[in-house]
Amino acid sequence: MLHTSQLVNGQMHGRGTYFHADGSIYVGFFRDGKRHGKGKYTFQGGGFYDGEYNDDMKQGFGTMEYPDGSQYVGNFLENMKHGAGTYKLVDGSV
């Protein structure tokens, strides 16, 4: 793992990039060493989450694209889809 962010009290803080050992990459904001605020997490196997984080969890509005190209756009709460959102299949159907 490698990161390019500011450190505050030994913790990642502010805007930065975190390269995970498995090849996944997070680009966005950190607070107290955790993902917090707007960010994009690109998964090693394909797909991504682009949206809001709170205390290292997906929370608020975001887009989750899966490796097969299907996509969920909507709200998240504690890493789970929550409330209003749209799931779009690869063929374009909703």
Secondary structure as the mmCIF struct_conf table of DSSP 4:
data_model
#
loop_
_struct_conf.conf_type_id
_struct_conf.id
_struct_conf.beg_label_comp_id
_struct_conf.beg_label_asym_id
_struct_conf.beg_label_seq_id
_struct_conf.end_label_comp_id
_struct_conf.end_label_asym_id
_struct_conf.end_label_seq_id
STRN STRN1 LEU A 2 VAL A 8
TURN_TY1_P TURN_TY1_P1 ASN A 9 GLY A 10
STRN STRN2 GLN A 11 PHE A 19
TURN_TY1_P TURN_TY1_P2 ALA A 21 ASP A 22
BEND BEND1 GLY A 23 GLY A 23
STRN STRN3 ILE A 25 ARG A 31
TURN_TY1_P TURN_TY1_P3 ASP A 32 GLY A 33
STRN STRN4 LYS A 34 THR A 42
TURN_TY1_P TURN_TY1_P4 GLN A 44 GLY A 45
BEND BEND2 GLY A 46 GLY A 46
STRN STRN5 PHE A 48 ASN A 54
TURN_TY1_P TURN_TY1_P5 ASP A 55 ASP A 56
STRN STRN6 MET A 57 GLU A 65
TURN_TY1_P TURN_TY1_P6 PRO A 67 ASP A 68
BEND BEND3 GLY A 69 GLY A 69
STRN STRN7 GLN A 71 LEU A 77
TURN_TY1_P TURN_TY1_P7 GLU A 78 ASN A 79
STRN STRN8 MET A 80 LYS A 88
TURN_TY1_P TURN_TY1_P8 VAL A 90 ASP A 91
BEND BEND4 GLY A 92 GLY A 92
#
